[in-house]
């Protein structure tokens, strides 16, 4: 029977009993007559049609209607039936079958229904009209009322000689409520809601209906003496904790104490199952190396965990003739004060727990232990921990004293009463193992900051029983002193070095012919400076600034000031002739031995008759055993990047040689990797950067992979005192101008077709591999693909011998070469690819343009250089970038062509420096030839932002390839 919304109506809530689900409410709207009375005209209301009756519903009504929908049998069927096609009758008959019913599902349904009913009854308390439904389905059969106040329950226990009587009494508004034998009904159990005489009562302290149910039709329960003790401990004690209990025949004693806070810590093992650890904080910390803090409070002899929600704890004591229940009442406000104290000290305790990383935890303990104990905390380790950790004061005193050519290091660590030599922590610091075993077996946790503060000290120091640092580690010693990490004592001479502002001027040797430019004289003074302090040095001036002449001046000075043995000068074979020429020109009195060639005299006794022995890296490798029997005055490595691979035979052989002083000369200290720097620095100042393993972990990986600027600065600070690097723009003001140009070349149609075909092939292959296997497995394929594309951008003939078309770049290069030559200029043409030079050669031959040529296989390098420098009819020099990038003086040229630029601008700069160096009188014009719409153009754009790992020292090829992102690769191949 429909209710009309155009006429008055009212929403009502009707209680009925379901055969299986117990007491439920259903919502209805009922038509109201002209006298304001409810009529028999009614209809069910649900969330589906509630909006039609919105005019007379409030927010609580909408909530109630929706909640009542959720407890109707169809909703229960949808929520709990795994077979959705099962009818309601079949479902309930199966689940509630007395013999084969599903008990677990019954309990789950009951929990759901009770929770919903409890919420519904709370909302109905807000003045809602409520009825009991008639057997004929009339929703307004008998009105009931929800009592506005809550009733109280007092549980009684009377222990007598034979048994114990147990019963409850109920009071409402101060009056005893007679509910036994009164047809009272519990319409909800959790919590209890009692229907009595058309009134529905709720209870304080959320009494469970199961505790009242037995007494609806029973005066009391008898507990026999035989089960008394078990009953009292399992039932009475929890009841006393939660509710008001009146006892006769035994005692209930209220006990109040001032709580004492206990902070207990324990290690969370990686293997510990989440179920064995209480709370979400611990479960989230299932990994090795974390510490769990547990806050609890001691009340008299009782320990209460903070995470326990109950404010009252009860324990039972059996006396000779009865029982005593000790009712401990917690002081929550005092507990909160102690909790705040931990918060002030940055330990955030939630639900009684806090979890910290082990190192952070013990650092916190060491800093706060004393303060916590002063305000009443007891800090202790859990007895279930396998390890016994030390907590207490940890202090460290480190002293450094200069002794001759090294620094002595001594230090003492105090762990409470124990004093331990600092050197005992060496392996722990180097391996970042924070656990140190004390003499009594306790485990002390080394403060986390020590690993950062002292790892370099242990990595660079030598000795197992006693630590020493070489003098070249003075920057580290300064840092330790400035950071108040060590007390330093040193001689007046070294103190002077620490505060020096200018390097002393040194007189030029009498036998030096010529004059050094001001910056070269400064370099000569610097070489004396590192020599006087017994440091190894790296002269890393730009190419063309005269490293050779500065070194020769220093060697002449050594000769004139009583050098006791010869100097060994090691270089690429191609530079031997250049050194001999320069020595003849500037230091003719130096006795030079050319220790190269197949027929060299392998006799080190011969060296004493010479001042300088010139040799190559190859000879050092071959004659290593012989050469290391001689103690040289200096060992000098020219183009020292030749030893950049520390594991190569060349690098090993050179490091084994013996000398008083060591010096390296290079324009590019780093070519491929930061490890290049380690190899060369370790030659001039052994141990300066620690072991190779240490350097890789502490510097190479952070700098190259993580772009760690702090590590980059730290590396600079360590090497800065031993490197002198000047740029031409800074010092060689007399050099003529260098004008750089970029010439863009358009591909021919045939060339473009070849390029696009190759690009598509590699793009698909590389990007697919990148998706499937990540960047690590793509580098070789990427390098291969980029190389092929670069070659096609030069000329497709380089990859396809059958190619019959032309090349846009070749046309442009030949055109510009012809133009330059016709105006009487000389030009250096560099290419990374010998194949490319071969193609250029054929074009020059056709035009009868004369040239000289140099690549890695050229034997008569000197002759080629002399012809180009002296013969005016030869205006072109074709040079492979690798073979001619260093050691050549080609100032006759005033044009430089770079045909195929690559990642490393430093390599290109070296090539340009063959012409733009001291002695050049003319403006030098450089041209980079870039093929448009190819990978060359994109490489040019990437150069600026991808290769500056360590400013002015590190510029790499391999490292840039490794650091390319998927986006970079995508752009290169687009």
HELIX and SHEET records of a PDB file:
HELIX    1   1 UNK A   50  UNK A   56  5                                   7    
HELIX    2   2 UNK A   59  UNK A   69  1                                  11    
HELIX    3   3 UNK A   73  UNK A   80  1                                   8    
HELIX    4   4 UNK A   88  UNK A   95  1                                   8    
HELIX    5   5 UNK A  103  UNK A  124  1                                  22    
HELIX    6   6 UNK A  204  UNK A  206  5                                   3    
HELIX    7   7 UNK A  210  UNK A  213  1                                   4    
HELIX    8   8 UNK A  225  UNK A  227  5                                   3    
HELIX    9   9 UNK A  228  UNK A  231  1                                   4    
HELIX   10  10 UNK A  232  UNK A  236  3                                   5    
HELIX   11  11 UNK A  237  UNK A  242  1                                   6    
HELIX   12  12 UNK A  274  UNK A  276  5                                   3    
HELIX   13  13 UNK A  280  UNK A  283  1                                   4    
HELIX   14  14 UNK A  332  UNK A  344  1                                  13    
HELIX   15  15 UNK A  358  UNK A  374  1                                  17    
HELIX   16  16 UNK A  422  UNK A  425  5                                   4    
HELIX   17  17 UNK A  426  UNK A  431  1                                   6    
HELIX   18  18 UNK A  448  UNK A  460  1                                  13    
HELIX   19  19 UNK A  471  UNK A  473  5                                   3    
HELIX   20  20 UNK A  474  UNK A  482  1                                   9    
HELIX   21  21 UNK A  492  UNK A  498  1                                   7    
HELIX   22  22 UNK A  518  UNK A  532  1                                  15    
HELIX   23  23 UNK A  547  UNK A  560  1                                  14    
HELIX   24  24 UNK A  573  UNK A  575  5                                   3    
HELIX   25  25 UNK A  576  UNK A  586  1                                  11    
HELIX   26  26 UNK A  604  UNK A  609  5                                   6    
HELIX   27  27 UNK A  617  UNK A  622  1                                   6    
HELIX   28  28 UNK A  624  UNK A  627  1                                   4    
HELIX   29  29 UNK A  640  UNK A  643  5                                   4    
HELIX   30  30 UNK A  649  UNK A  655  1                                   7    
HELIX   31  31 UNK A  674  UNK A  684  1                                  11    
HELIX   32  32 UNK A  692  UNK A  695  1                                   4    
HELIX   33  33 UNK A  696  UNK A  705  3                                  10    
HELIX   34  34 UNK A  709  UNK A  720  1                                  12    
HELIX   35  35 UNK A  728  UNK A  731  1                                   4    
HELIX   36  36 UNK A  749  UNK A  773  1                                  25    
HELIX   37  37 UNK A  775  UNK A  777  5                                   3    
HELIX   38  38 UNK A  779  UNK A  794  1                                  16    
HELIX   39  39 UNK A  796  UNK A  798  5                                   3    
HELIX   40  40 UNK A  808  UNK A  822  1                                  15    
HELIX   41  41 UNK A  834  UNK A  846  1                                  13    
HELIX   42  42 UNK A  861  UNK A  870  1                                  10    
HELIX   43  43 UNK A  881  UNK A  884  1                                   4    
HELIX   44  44 UNK A  905  UNK A  912  1                                   8    
HELIX   45  45 UNK A  935  UNK A  946  1                                  12    
HELIX   46  46 UNK A  958  UNK A  963  1                                   6    
HELIX   47  47 UNK A  966  UNK A  972  1                                   7    
SHEET    1   A 7 UNK A  38  UNK A  44  0                                        
SHEET    2   A 7 UNK A  22  UNK A  32 -1                                        
SHEET    3   A 7 UNK A   9  UNK A  18 -1                                        
SHEET    4   A 7 UNK A 130  UNK A 132  1                                        
SHEET    5   A 7 UNK A 142  UNK A 159 -1                                        
SHEET    6   A 7 UNK A 163  UNK A 172 -1                                        
SHEET    7   A 7 UNK A 175  UNK A 177 -1                                        
SHEET    1   B 8 UNK A  38  UNK A  44  0                                        
SHEET    2   B 8 UNK A  22  UNK A  32 -1                                        
SHEET    3   B 8 UNK A   9  UNK A  18 -1                                        
SHEET    4   B 8 UNK A 130  UNK A 132  1                                        
SHEET    5   B 8 UNK A 142  UNK A 159 -1                                        
SHEET    6   B 8 UNK A 199  UNK A 203  1                                        
SHEET    7   B 8 UNK A 193  UNK A 196 -1                                        
SHEET    8   B 8 UNK A 185  UNK A 188 -1                                        
SHEET    1   C 6 UNK A  38  UNK A  44  0                                        
SHEET    2   C 6 UNK A  22  UNK A  32 -1                                        
SHEET    3   C 6 UNK A   9  UNK A  18 -1                                        
SHEET    4   C 6 UNK A 130  UNK A 132  1                                        
SHEET    5   C 6 UNK A 142  UNK A 159 -1                                        
SHEET    6   C 6 UNK A 244  UNK A 248  1                                        
SHEET    1   D 7 UNK A  38  UNK A  44  0                                        
SHEET    2   D 7 UNK A  22  UNK A  32 -1                                        
SHEET    3   D 7 UNK A   9  UNK A  18 -1                                        
SHEET    4   D 7 UNK A 130  UNK A 132  1                                        
SHEET    5   D 7 UNK A 142  UNK A 159 -1                                        
SHEET    6   D 7 UNK A 163  UNK A 172 -1                                        
SHEET    7   D 7 UNK A 221  UNK A 224 -1                                        
SHEET    1   E 3 UNK A 251  UNK A 255  0                                        
SHEET    2   E 3 UNK A 323  UNK A 329  1                                        
SHEET    3   E 3 UNK A 312  UNK A 318 -1                                        
SHEET    1   F 4 UNK A 302  UNK A 305  0                                        
SHEET    2   F 4 UNK A 290  UNK A 299 -1                                        
SHEET    3   F 4 UNK A 260  UNK A 268 -1                                        
SHEET    4   F 4 UNK A 378  UNK A 381  1                                        
SHEET    1   G 3 UNK A 302  UNK A 305  0                                        
SHEET    2   G 3 UNK A 290  UNK A 299 -1                                        
SHEET    3   G 3 UNK A 353  UNK A 357 -1                                        
SHEET    1   H 4 UNK A 418  UNK A 421  0                                        
SHEET    2   H 4 UNK A 406  UNK A 415 -1                                        
SHEET    3   H 4 UNK A 394  UNK A 403 -1                                        
SHEET    4   H 4 UNK A 487  UNK A 489  1                                        
SHEET    1   I 3 UNK A 418  UNK A 421  0                                        
SHEET    2   I 3 UNK A 406  UNK A 415 -1                                        
SHEET    3   I 3 UNK A 467  UNK A 470 -1                                        
SHEET    1   J 2 UNK A 435  UNK A 437  0                                        
SHEET    2   J 2 UNK A 443  UNK A 445 -1                                        
SHEET    1   K 7 UNK A 592  UNK A 594  0                                        
SHEET    2   K 7 UNK A 612  UNK A 616  1                                        
SHEET    3   K 7 UNK A 567  UNK A 571  1                                        
SHEET    4   K 7 UNK A 631  UNK A 638  1                                        
SHEET    5   K 7 UNK A 658  UNK A 665  1                                        
SHEET    6   K 7 UNK A 537  UNK A 539  1                                        
SHEET    7   K 7 UNK A 723  UNK A 724  1                                        
SHEET    1   L 6 UNK A 738  UNK A 745  0                                        
SHEET    2   L 6 UNK A 924  UNK A 931  1                                        
SHEET    3   L 6 UNK A 895  UNK A 898  1                                        
SHEET    4   L 6 UNK A 827  UNK A 831  1                                        
SHEET    5   L 6 UNK A 876  UNK A 880  1                                        
SHEET    6   L 6 UNK A 851  UNK A 854  1                                        
END                                                                             
